[in-house]
């Protein structure tokens, strides 16, 4: 029983940390510090997952010539 409680707490902590990483990555992106692809990498998400998360957070992607080049690379 104690093991199951410990396991449940570990899962909750890991979920919280992954959400924190994703939010921090979105913050870096919105401040223009990293590209969208890099933010997805930092968050540990695929680009489609990051697009969904950004949309759910009300963040729209911005494009520059440099970012287009990075996204296509």
Order of alpha helices (4+ residues) and beta strands (2+ residues): alpha-alpha-alpha-alpha
